[in-house]
Every structure is written in structure tokens, then in C-alpha cells.
Amino acid sequence: MLGAAAVALLCAVPMTAMASERVVGHKGTTVVHTESVKENSGTTKNVNIKERIKAILNSQNKPAKKPWVKPSNVMHELPMVSKDEGGTLLFSDSPEYVEQNGILYQDTVSGDVRVLYYHLNNTSEPKKIAVVLENKYEGTNVIHITRGGSGAPSANYMKVGKAVQMQYFGQPMDQKIVLGEGVAKLLQEDMNTILLQPGQLVSGMYDFYADHPVKVSVLMLDAYGDPVTESRNLPILPKDAMRLRGTYTGMNRVMTSAREYHPETDGIMYFPLADDKRDKYREGIDATDGSAVKDEGNYGIVYRIQVPTAGDCKVQYYLCPLGGVYAGAVRMKYGEIGPDMLPTPQGQIYFGDNTPTETQEQEELREKGIVVLTKSAELADLGVYRADKSVWIEYSPPGASNLPVSIIMVPVQ
């Protein structure tokens, strides 16, 4: 085993492109314990998902603290391979701080589509953020909404980002929008009634299938304006310096390990997500001006992750934020059990604010795939599972959170 001076601590330089907010005075925690899919599966289906999400977001409970592994455990990187597939991602986050009415992003798409929007009202008046779908087909066009979620407007950006993910991963949707020739409608009807007060953020992520071409417009408008009318009249706003908007082909990333994981012999292993080194950021096109863009953080990309495992022991899975404050959710499936949504973390809105800044030496060693799991690491417990059955993790970088993150696997005797 390498000495502490020869390995990197589990931490990283903060990386985020979306607005984030830190709550002053929060103490953080070392381990945020979450029930496994097996333990959850018998209760989640009997609880209304909206009530569950509300309870989680409003919870004042402090997660239990208890030792989980011995300090200074050396872990090695598990090589991963990935491929991008699926439909089209439309990402709208520029301008993020919106100072006037206008079209925030717009493109015409068909087939499988995901739209992610993330915008803050930076004016002095209440506003609405809406997504309008306009039929560009010479005939009837049917839109099938299959998944989605949105966060209620708030100045607590972490709470908004987490709410989106808990709804999106919580349960499927089954909605249908029928568009006649030349007709436009809202993606969700309540977008015409939800108001953003000055300084508030709103975000949402929805998956749908369009039988034929449909123009998707994300816009900000006055509180009493009509979204459909304004989607045809308002100008397209210029993007801000972050340039976080665009159209990306292949909205899902399928990831698996390059080899089987044997917990008894491999020990503690990990792999990073959304670091733009091992896991590259997606590149696309801003359809409003044709310029090349990069999704700095892979926001809106849904990862479907499987690490083939073998052996007789169990494996403990953790999610560890490397860049700082973090709040999201994942979906876990264990064999025939699940899938179930797990908040990350559970018991509080966010964690990761106690992540120490790494030294240059630690960063260099991390680049070589050698890291030490220390007491300072903040972890979300994703459950304990037997190694002889497959575990699937569905993950997407949450809005307002810092990146990258690591998924850690620890053998359990």
C-alpha cells in the first residue's frame, strides 16, 4: 500500500457552469446515508412522488454520521468505456441571468428529444419562463411526453436543481399533445401561470417524442403575456459569455467498465463523471447562429451506467462530489428490483461544501488514477448490493451543482 504522501486526497478544483448558491453556516457531513434499492423498493411505489419530493426538500433532519471505512484507504480508478446514443438534447442556459424578454433558445427537431432549461429572472418585475412547441409539419403532429420534472421558482438554486432531478428520476410521464397544422402549445400548461419573482431561478428537464418536426422555443415574457404569441414575436437574445446553450445529437451516454469488477481482489475502485478528461463534455451547435458549442458539465445528458461485477461478497456504492456543493438524485436498479430514485444526498438539500481543495501534487496523482479515500470525503450512500447481480445507475449532472463527481465501489464483507 502506498503511503499518504504518495496518493491524492479525494477532492478536486470546483467546476461548474450553472448558478449555484451556498447556505452560510451549513456544517456538512461525512456520510449521508440512503436506503438501498432493495430496502426502498417495497415502499416507494406506495408513496405519492410529489409528497415524497416535498418531504425531502423540506426536511430538517440531519443524516446519521457513522464510520463506514477505515481512513486513508487507497483506491484505484476503474477504466470505463462509453458511447452516446438516443435522440436530441436542447439545452437552454444562456443567457442564464435574463435581463429582458426574448427567445432564450430555439430549434426545430423531431423524434426523441430532451429539453433542459435553466434561467434566472434578472429584471425588476415578475416574469414567466415557458417552452412552446410549434408544429412545423403539414398535418397533425403528436407529441408524447415520457419523462420530466421542474423546480418551483426559488432563490435557493440548489433546491431547484434537486427538485428537477427527483421528479425526472422519480416516475415516468404519459402525456400527449396534439398539434394541428401551424398550431403551437405549451410543453406544460402550468408554464403560463408560474411566475418568477426578481432574483428567482426556474429549471426543468423533459423528454418527449415528436412524430414530425416541431419548433421548440424557450422564452421569457411578461407576467401577463401569452407564451404562444410571444414565441412568434420576441427576438432571439444573444448568448452570454458562458455560451451554455445548444443542440446536441445523442442525449444519452451509455457507460460500462472495460473489465469486470471483482471486489475481493480489486479492493476500492472509483470512476469519475463529467470531468472532461476521462469523461468528455459533449459538443454541439447553437442553432440560433450556427456556432460550435460545448456542454461544459454535460448538463442534460443522462448516463446509463453498469459495472459488471462478480464474486460472493457485497459492494457498497457511493457518490462523491469532487468540485464542491452538490444536490441531485440518481435512479438505481438492482437485478429485477427497482428502478428507484435516491436523492443525493438524502436528509438535507446539499452536501460537498466541506470538500478540501487539493494540492498540485494530489491533482497530478489523481490524474494517474491513484486516490486516497479519507475522512474528509463527503459521500452519498447509494446502497449495498451483492456482486453476483447487475446494478444499473442512471445519472445526470444536476443544475446548480459543482462537478465532477465520482462513483465509488467499496467491498463489504
C-alpha distance (Angstrom), angle and dihedral (degrees) to the residues before:
residue distance angle dihedral
M1 . . .
L2 3.79 . .
G3 3.78 119.1 .
A4 3.79 123.0 -109.4
A5 3.80 91.5 -102.5
A6 3.79 91.7 57.3
V7 3.78 99.1 54.2
A8 3.77 135.7 61.8
L9 3.77 124.8 -111.3
L10 3.77 116.5 -119.7
C11 3.78 99.3 -99.5
A12 3.77 139.6 95.1
V13 3.78 144.9 -165.7
P14 3.83 108.6 -81.1
M15 3.80 113.6 -99.7
T16 3.79 121.8 -174.9
A17 3.75 137.3 136.9
M18 3.78 100.3 -173.3
A19 3.79 126.6 79.5
S20 3.78 112.2 -87.7
E21 3.77 135.4 -178.1
R22 3.80 131.2 -155.5
V23 3.78 120.2 -148.9
V24 3.79 108.3 -133.6
G25 3.77 115.6 -123.6
H26 3.81 98.1 19.6
K27 3.80 109.7 145.2
G28 3.80 100.3 -158.3
T29 3.77 124.3 -153.0
T30 3.77 139.1 -116.6
V31 3.79 99.7 -129.2
V32 3.77 126.0 19.4
H33 3.79 105.7 -161.3
T34 3.78 119.7 -143.4
E35 3.78 128.2 -178.9
S36 3.78 114.7 -108.4
V37 3.79 122.5 -114.1
K38 3.79 90.4 -103.8
E39 3.80 91.8 54.8
N40 3.80 93.7 41.9
S41 3.78 99.6 43.6
G42 3.76 95.4 80.8
T43 3.81 94.8 55.3
T44 3.79 110.0 29.9
K45 3.80 94.7 71.3
N46 3.81 90.4 55.1
V47 3.80 95.1 53.1
N48 3.80 123.2 79.0
I49 3.81 104.9 -113.1
K50 3.82 93.2 -138.7
E51 3.80 91.0 53.2
R52 3.81 90.9 47.0
I53 3.81 92.8 50.6
K54 3.81 92.0 46.8
A55 3.80 90.9 51.0
I56 3.81 92.1 49.5
L57 3.81 94.4 48.2
N58 3.81 92.4 47.4
S59 3.80 96.8 41.2
Q60 3.78 117.3 125.1
N61 3.80 93.7 -174.5
K62 3.77 117.5 124.7
P63 3.81 115.0 -134.7
A64 3.77 117.3 -116.8
K65 3.77 118.9 -97.4
K66 3.76 118.7 -144.2
P67 3.80 137.1 144.1
W68 3.77 112.2 -89.0
V69 3.82 104.5 172.9
K70 3.76 134.6 1.8
P71 3.83 113.8 -87.4
S72 3.81 122.0 -97.9
N73 3.79 97.7 28.4
V74 3.78 111.6 170.0
M75 3.76 113.5 -134.9
H76 3.79 131.2 -176.0
E77 3.76 131.5 -144.0
L78 3.79 118.2 -100.9
P79 3.83 109.0 -141.5
M80 3.79 112.7 -122.8
V81 3.79 133.7 -163.2
S82 3.79 124.5 -156.2
K83 3.78 143.9 -178.4
D84 3.79 131.4 -166.1
E85 3.77 119.9 -128.7
G86 3.77 143.1 148.7
G87 3.77 130.1 64.4
T88 3.80 135.6 -45.5
L89 3.81 128.9 -49.9
L90 3.80 118.3 -150.3
F91 3.81 108.9 -164.4
S92 3.82 120.1 -168.4
D93 3.82 115.9 -174.7
S94 3.81 104.2 119.8
P95 2.90 122.1 116.8
E96 3.77 85.0 28.1
Y97 3.81 94.5 177.0
V98 3.80 99.4 49.6
E99 3.81 114.8 -154.2
Q100 3.82 101.1 175.6
N101 3.78 142.2 21.4
G102 3.78 115.7 -83.4
I103 3.78 150.2 104.3
L104 3.81 108.9 -57.3
Y105 3.80 96.0 -172.2
Q106 3.78 136.3 -9.6
D107 3.80 138.6 178.8
T108 3.80 140.3 147.4
V109 3.81 116.1 -118.5
S110 3.80 142.8 157.7
G111 3.79 138.3 -164.7
D112 3.82 119.1 28.8
V113 3.81 110.6 4.8
R114 3.80 136.5 174.5
V115 3.79 121.9 -165.9
L116 3.82 121.7 -164.4
Y117 3.80 119.4 -176.3
Y118 3.80 127.8 -178.5
H119 3.81 119.1 173.2
L120 3.80 140.5 151.7
N121 3.80 126.4 -147.3
N122 3.80 102.7 -122.4
T123 3.81 95.0 174.0
S124 3.80 130.9 93.2
E125 3.83 94.6 -113.3
P126 3.82 136.9 65.9
K127 3.81 112.8 -92.0
K128 3.79 142.0 -179.2
I129 3.81 128.2 -128.1
A130 3.80 112.4 -154.7
V131 3.80 140.5 174.7
V132 3.81 113.1 -145.6
L133 3.82 124.8 -166.4
E134 3.82 115.7 -155.7
N135 3.79 121.3 -170.3
K136 3.82 111.7 -123.1
Y137 3.80 94.0 177.6
E138 3.79 124.8 99.3
G139 3.76 93.7 -121.4
T140 3.80 141.3 20.6
N141 3.80 116.0 -29.1
V142 3.80 121.9 -164.8
I143 3.81 121.5 -155.5
H144 3.83 116.4 -159.2
I145 3.84 113.0 -160.9
T146 3.81 109.1 -156.4
R147 3.83 107.1 168.0
G148 3.75 137.8 7.3
G149 3.76 153.0 127.3
S150 3.78 142.5 -171.8
G151 3.77 136.7 -159.1
A152 3.79 119.8 -126.5
P153 3.83 112.4 -112.1
S154 3.79 110.3 -85.2
A155 3.78 143.9 149.8
N156 3.82 86.8 -129.5
Y157 3.81 97.8 87.9
M158 3.81 94.9 -176.0
K159 3.79 91.0 55.9
V160 3.81 91.2 51.2
G161 3.80 93.7 49.7
K162 3.79 93.0 47.5
A163 3.81 93.5 48.1
V164 3.81 90.7 54.5
Q165 3.79 91.7 53.9
M166 3.80 96.6 44.3
Q167 3.80 90.6 52.6
Y168 3.80 94.2 42.8
F169 3.82 93.9 49.5
G170 3.81 94.3 32.7
Q171 3.78 102.2 76.5
P172 3.82 140.7 -22.8
M173 3.80 124.9 -98.0
D174 3.78 127.9 -134.2
Q175 3.80 109.0 -166.4
K176 3.77 130.4 141.5
I177 3.80 129.2 -157.1
V178 3.80 117.6 -167.8
L179 3.81 114.9 -156.7
G180 3.76 121.7 -168.6
E181 3.79 120.3 -151.2
G182 3.81 108.9 -59.0
V183 3.81 92.9 1.0
A184 3.82 123.5 136.0
K185 3.82 128.6 -164.4
L186 3.79 139.3 171.6
L187 3.79 118.9 -90.6
Q188 3.82 86.6 -132.4
E189 3.80 121.3 15.9
D190 3.81 94.5 -139.9
M191 3.81 90.0 64.7
N192 3.82 85.3 83.6
T193 3.81 92.8 58.4
I194 3.82 104.6 36.9
L195 3.80 112.5 95.5
L196 3.80 127.8 -158.9
Q197 3.76 112.7 -146.7
P198 3.82 117.5 -147.7
G199 3.81 109.6 -70.3
Q200 3.79 94.8 17.9
L201 3.80 125.0 126.1
V202 3.79 128.7 -145.6
S203 3.79 128.8 -171.0
G204 3.79 138.6 172.5
M205 3.80 141.7 171.2
Y206 3.81 123.6 -157.8
D207 3.81 135.8 174.0
F208 3.79 120.7 -152.1
Y209 3.78 141.9 159.7
A210 3.81 119.9 -132.0
D211 3.79 116.7 -159.7
H212 3.81 90.3 -153.8
P213 3.84 137.8 9.4
V214 3.80 114.6 -53.3
K215 3.80 128.7 -179.4
V216 3.79 111.5 -130.1
S217 3.82 116.6 -156.8
V218 3.81 125.0 -175.5
L219 3.80 109.9 -165.0
M220 3.80 146.2 164.2
L221 3.79 117.7 -137.1
D222 3.79 142.6 163.9
A223 3.79 119.9 -70.7
Y224 3.80 92.0 -107.7
G225 3.80 97.8 36.8
D226 3.81 125.3 114.6
P227 3.83 110.3 -116.2
V228 3.81 95.7 -151.2
T229 3.81 93.1 50.1
E230 3.80 93.5 43.7
S231 3.82 92.3 48.4
R232 3.81 86.9 65.2
N233 3.80 97.2 42.1
L234 3.81 109.6 35.7
P235 3.82 120.7 91.2
I236 3.79 123.4 -115.7
L237 3.81 107.8 -101.8
P238 3.82 119.3 -132.9
K239 3.79 115.8 -107.6
D240 3.79 120.3 -108.6
A241 3.80 127.9 -118.9
M242 3.82 93.1 -81.6
R243 3.84 91.1 59.5
L244 3.81 91.9 -155.7
R245 3.77 100.9 162.5
G246 3.75 132.2 89.6
T247 3.78 152.1 108.0
Y248 3.80 117.4 -84.4
T249 3.80 126.1 -169.7
G250 3.81 112.4 -139.4
M251 3.80 107.2 35.6
N252 3.82 95.5 -169.0
R253 3.81 130.2 62.8
V254 3.81 116.5 -154.0
M255 3.79 110.4 -157.7
T256 3.79 132.2 -176.6
S257 3.78 136.5 161.8
A258 3.78 120.2 -92.2
R259 3.80 88.4 -127.5
E260 3.79 141.1 13.6
Y261 3.81 117.7 -78.5
H262 3.83 114.6 -127.5
P263 3.82 105.9 -170.9
E264 3.82 95.4 -166.6
T265 3.81 93.1 58.9
D266 3.82 103.8 21.0
G267 3.80 96.8 52.4
I268 3.80 119.6 -166.7
M269 3.79 113.5 -1.4
Y270 3.79 135.4 172.2
F271 3.78 142.7 -178.1
P272 3.83 129.2 -156.5
L273 3.79 126.9 -125.4
A274 3.82 127.7 -155.4
D275 3.81 96.8 2.2
D276 3.86 96.4 126.9
K277 3.80 89.2 -130.9
R278 3.79 108.9 70.6
D279 3.79 90.5 7.8
K280 3.80 108.5 40.3
Y281 3.79 125.3 -146.8
R282 3.79 117.4 -113.1
E283 3.80 121.4 -105.9
G284 3.78 124.2 -147.5
I285 3.80 146.8 144.4
D286 3.80 131.6 -83.5
A287 3.80 98.8 -131.0
T288 3.81 92.1 -159.3
D289 3.81 93.5 67.2
G290 3.82 106.8 3.8
S291 3.81 95.2 -114.9
A292 3.80 123.6 145.2
V293 3.81 114.7 -107.1
K294 3.80 138.5 -177.8
D295 3.79 125.7 -142.5
E296 3.81 97.0 -129.9
G297 3.79 99.4 -153.2
N298 3.83 100.0 13.3
Y299 3.79 89.5 -104.0
G300 3.79 110.5 -177.2
I301 3.81 93.4 21.6
V302 3.82 111.5 121.4
Y303 3.81 114.1 -146.7
R304 3.79 120.6 -150.5
I305 3.79 104.8 -163.8
Q306 3.78 131.1 -173.3
V307 3.80 128.1 171.0
P308 3.83 110.6 -167.9
T309 3.81 107.5 -132.0
A310 3.79 134.2 -171.2
G311 3.78 136.9 -177.2
D312 3.78 141.8 69.9
C313 3.81 101.0 -85.1
K314 3.80 130.5 78.6
V315 3.80 129.6 -104.9
Q316 3.80 126.3 -138.3
Y317 3.83 113.5 -148.6
Y318 3.80 123.4 -155.1
L319 3.79 136.2 178.2
C320 3.80 113.1 -143.3
P321 3.83 123.3 -168.4
L322 3.80 109.9 -139.5
G323 3.80 101.9 -179.3
G324 3.79 103.2 49.8
V325 3.79 136.9 -94.4
Y326 3.81 112.7 29.3
A327 3.83 139.1 175.5
G328 3.79 126.3 172.7
A329 3.79 146.1 105.6
V330 3.80 139.9 -112.2
R331 3.78 135.5 -158.9
M332 3.80 118.7 -128.2
K333 3.81 129.2 -163.1
Y334 3.81 121.6 -173.6
G335 3.79 114.9 -169.9
E336 3.80 105.4 -60.3
I337 3.82 92.3 -18.0
G338 3.79 120.3 99.9
P339 2.92 147.3 -45.6
D340 3.80 94.2 -138.4
M341 3.78 131.3 171.0
L342 3.82 117.0 -120.7
P343 3.83 121.4 -170.3
T344 3.80 115.2 -132.2
P345 2.96 102.0 -119.2
Q346 3.78 110.3 14.5
G347 3.81 120.8 -155.1
Q348 3.80 95.6 31.2
I349 3.78 136.4 42.7
Y350 3.79 98.7 -111.2
F351 3.79 145.6 -7.6
G352 3.80 138.3 -175.7
D353 3.79 96.1 86.5
N354 3.81 90.8 116.0
T355 3.81 93.7 56.0
P356 3.83 106.5 128.8
T357 3.78 121.4 -130.3
E358 3.78 110.7 -108.6
T359 3.78 125.3 -127.9
Q360 3.79 123.6 -120.1
E361 3.81 90.2 -103.9
Q362 3.79 91.3 52.2
E363 3.80 91.0 48.6
E364 3.81 91.5 51.4
L365 3.80 91.5 50.6
R366 3.79 91.7 47.3
E367 3.79 88.0 54.8
K368 3.81 86.4 59.1
G369 3.80 90.6 54.6
I370 3.81 97.9 -107.6
V371 3.81 117.9 123.8
V372 3.80 136.8 159.4
L373 3.78 119.3 -134.5
T374 3.80 103.7 -139.7
K375 3.79 137.3 178.3
S376 3.81 89.1 -99.6
A377 3.81 92.5 65.3
E378 3.81 113.3 106.8
L379 3.79 112.5 -143.1
A380 3.79 138.8 -172.6
D381 3.79 110.7 -147.8
L382 3.82 110.8 -127.9
G383 3.79 94.9 -179.4
V384 3.81 142.3 -96.6
Y385 3.81 118.9 -83.8
R386 3.79 136.5 176.7
A387 3.80 114.0 -103.2
D388 3.81 93.6 -132.2
K389 3.83 93.2 70.9
S390 3.79 130.8 61.3
V391 3.80 121.4 -103.3
W392 3.80 118.7 -159.2
I393 3.80 121.4 -163.4
E394 3.78 121.8 -162.9
Y395 3.80 111.5 -162.3
S396 3.80 140.1 166.6
P397 3.84 128.0 180.0
P398 3.82 105.4 -102.9
G399 3.78 123.1 -129.5
A400 3.83 116.0 -103.3
S401 3.82 92.2 18.5
N402 3.78 128.2 117.0
L403 3.79 121.6 -117.1
P404 2.98 156.5 -103.6
V405 3.80 112.2 43.1
S406 3.79 132.9 -174.2
I407 3.78 130.9 -140.3
I408 3.81 108.4 -142.3
M409 3.81 127.2 -161.4
V410 3.81 118.9 -160.2
P411 3.84 123.7 -174.6
V412 3.80 113.6 -121.4
Q413 3.79 119.1 -158.2
